[in-house]
């Protein structure tokens, strides 16, 4: 998935470079028409540069002296050119390439071969656009997460208070992000009542990974199965959405249990979960269902994968949807 994004971004860079070349050619022609002498100088500069290249390749007697003489000629021509431009009120930068990024000249890579910052930013932007979470993550992230809204009072016979429990969950989630590139095969199952922070924590993880140039796809279980039904039964040729479910670095399936459950949905859901497990791709699933309800609703294969291959985190406490989270 990342590879396809990279190819798309590299094509964009190529278009930018081509556009910059065309614009420079237009400006050059404009200057040549106004000051023909500059064209003559540019032609001499080009010929002198080619002569130096041939000398380096073919070799000549006393090459250092010959090249030094030619370089002095180049300097005189450049100086004459600069004077002509100034005399005709033409800025020296006017004939330079107008690249959008001066660090990499719209190649995406720095001279040392590392990705330019603009390349990384495009990957992040592309990831956000594909995640379905762009606007939400401005508010829901680890920086805005507020532990103080969780109660420090015992709740429903649980051994930990909601706040203590959330501190443990938060540690697991931060570790999940920190170790994401490790071959740990970590996956997370968030389960518990509505309004206890499951979706918020999933979004926190999503933002952290998107900012690290990972590709994250978020779908509700209802929408996920809608996509699968469209492809399977309506002969949709939109395979990109389908492939993303298997190839994305992180797939978040929210609100498992809100979709219609039948043989088809059970089979497709298992296929996605199992395929991602086999390929080492990581998944987060959140649900309002209890383990017993998951066992009753889904077939044994799904239940087995969720509670043997996922770290199950139980969210509990009062409904916080009306609390001030940020």
N, C-alpha and C positions, 0 to 999 in steps of 0.2 A: 504494500500500500504506500509506504513512504517512498519507494522507488518511483511509483507512478506520479506522485506529487513532485518529486525531484525533477523528473523529465518535463513535467508541465512548467515548472519554474524556470528550468534551463531554456525552454522554448521562449518564455517571456523575456529572458535576458537577451536571447538572440535577436528578438524583435526590437528591443531597446537599442542594441548596438547598431542594427541596420538602420533604424530611424535616425540615430545620431550621425551615422555616416552620410545618409542622404541630406540631412540638414546642413552638415559641414560642406558637402559638395555644392549645395545651393549658395551658401555664403561665400565659398571660394570663387564661384563663377561671378557672383556679384562684385567681389573685390577685383577680380581679373578684368572685368569690364570697365571698372572705374580706374584701375591703375595697372595697365598691361605689363609694366616693368616687373611687377611682383610675380607674374606668371613666369617670366624669363628666369627670375631668381630661383623660384621653386623648381624649375626644370634643371637648373644648374646644381641645386642642392641634391636633387634626386640622382643625377648622374655622378656627382662626386661621392655620394654615399655608396652607390653601386661599385664605383672604382675601388673604394676602400675594401669592400667585401671581396671583390675578385682578387685583390692583392693578398688578403689574408688567406684565401683558399689556394691560390696558385703559387704564392711565394715570389719574392723579388729580391734583388741584391739590396742590402741595407734597408730592410722593410721598415724598421723603426723610424728612420729619417724620412722615408717616402710617406708613411702614414702621418707623421707629424706635420709635413708640409700640406697634405690634403686636409687635415683637421684644422689647420690655420686658415685654409681657404674656406672651409665650412663656416668657421666663426665669422670671417669677414662678410660672407654672403648673408648669414643670419643677422648680423649687425645692420647691413644695408637694408635688409627687408624690414627690420624693426623701425628704422628711421623713416622709410617710406610710409609705413602704416601710421606712424605718429603724425607725420606731416599731412596726411589725408584724413586725420581725425577718426581713424579706425582702431579700436581697442585691440591690444595684442591678443586678448583672449577670444576675440571674435572668430578667429580661424581655428580655435581648438575644438576638440570633440566635446560636446555638451552631454556628458554621461550623467545619469541620475544619481550614481554613486561614484564619488571620486576616489574611494578607497580601492575598489575592485574594477573600476571602469566597466561596470555592468557585465562582468563575467561571473560574479558570484563567489569568486575565490581570490584570496590575497596572494601576494607574491610568494609567500612561504607555503602555499598550497592549502592553507586552512580556509574553512568557509568564512566568507565575509559576514559581518553582522547583519547586512541587509538580506542575505540569503536565509540566515537563521530566522529573522523576523518574518519572512514570507512563509517559511514552514509553519511557524507558530500561527500566523494569520490563517493559513489554509486549514490547519488543524481546528482552529476555533470555528471556522465556517462550516466544517463538516460535522462538528460535534453536536449541533443543535442547542448549544448552551451559551452562545456568545454573550447575550444580555444578562442572563442569570448569574454568570460567574463574576460579574462586576460586584455583586453583593454577597454571593455565597462562596467563601473561600476561607482558608485557614486563618488569615489575618483578621477576618471579621467574626470568626467563631467565638462565642462568648460562653464560657463554662458556667458563669455565675447564674445563668437562667435555669440551671438544673438544680433540683431540690437536694438539700443535704439531709433530708428527713427520710427515715425508713419508708419503703414503698412495697405494699402488697406482699409482705413476707420475704422479700428478696434479701440475700445476704449482704448486698451492697446498696448504698443509697444511689439514686439516679445520677448524682454528680460523680460519685466514686466510679460508678460503672462507665460513665461517659469519659472519664479520665483514662480508664483502661482502653476503651475503644479508640480514643484519640491517639493513644500511643501506638496501637496496632496500625491505624490508618497512616500515621506519619512514617512508620517503619515500612509499610507497603510501598509508599512513594520513594523513600530513601533507597530501598533495595530492589526497585522495579527492574533494573537491568540485570540483576542477578538471576541465575537459572534456578530460582527457588520454587517456581510453579505456584506461587501464592495466588489465591483467589479468595474473594470475600463474599459472605452471605450475611446481609443485614436483615434481621427479622424482628418484628415487634409491632406494637400498636401504632396507629396513625398519629403523626405529629410528634414523634419522639426523636427526630433528628436524622433519620436514615438518608433521605434524599439530600439534605444539607451536607452531610459528611461525604456522600458520593460526589457531590459537586466540588467540595474542597479538594478531593483527590484529583478530579478531572482537571481543575485549573492548574494545580501544581504540575501535572504531567504535560498538559498542553504547553505550559511555559517552558518545559524542557524539550520541546519539539516532538513530543509523542503524539500519535494520532489516537484520539479518543472519540468513540461514538456512543451517544446516549440515546436510548429509545425506551419508551414505556413498553411493557409486555404487550399491551393492546395494539400499539402501533407496529411493533415488531411482527406480530402474527399477521397483521393487515398487509405488510410488505410481502411476507411469505405467501399469503393467499393470492395476492395480486400476480406474483410471478408464476405461481404454480397453476392457477385456474384461469387467469385472464391473459395468458401468453404475453405478459409484459416483457418487452425487450430491455427494460432497465435493469441490467444485471449488476450495475455498479453498486447500488444500495445493498443488494444481496451479498456480493463479494466482500463488501466492507464488514459485514457481520462476522466473517471468518478471519479477515486479514488485519483489521485494525489492532493497534497495540493494546488498547483497553476497550472492552465492550461493557457498557453499563446497561443492565436491564432493570428498569425501575417498575415498581408496582406489579411484581409477579403475582398472578392470581386474579387480576382484573380482566384478563382475556378470556374468551370462551374456550373451555377445555373440552377437547374431543381427541379422537385417535390421531387426526392430522396434526393438531397443535402439539400433542405430546411427542409425536415422532419428530417434528421439526425442531422443537425446543431441545430435545435430546441430541439431535444431530449437531446443532450449534454448540451446545455446551461441551459435548464429547470431542468434537473436531478441534475446538479451541484448546481443550486440555491436551490432546495428542500433539498439537503443534506448539505447545508451550506458550500460547497467547493467554493473557490474563483477563479475568472477567469479574465484575462485581454485580451481584443480584440483590435487590432489596424487595421485601415483601411484608405485607401486613399479616400474613398467615403464620400460624404457629407451626412447629415441626409436625405435630399430629395432623394439622389441616393440609400441610404439604404432602404428607404421606398418603392421605385419603384422596387428594385431588389429582396427583400425578403418579405415573407408573413407577415401579420399583427402580428402574434404571436411573431415572432423574433423581429420585430421592437419594439413592446410593451415591451418585456423583456429588450432590450438593452437600451431603453430610460426611463424606470421606475425603473429598478433594478440595473443599472450600473451608476457610476458617469462619465458623458460624459465630456471629456477634449479636447478642440479644439486647435490643433497645427497650427500655421500659421507663415509666414515669408518666406524669400528666401530659395531656395534649398541649404542645408548645406552639401550635400554629398561630396563636393570637399573642404570643409573647414577643417582646422586642429582642430579636436575635442579634441584630447588628446596631 
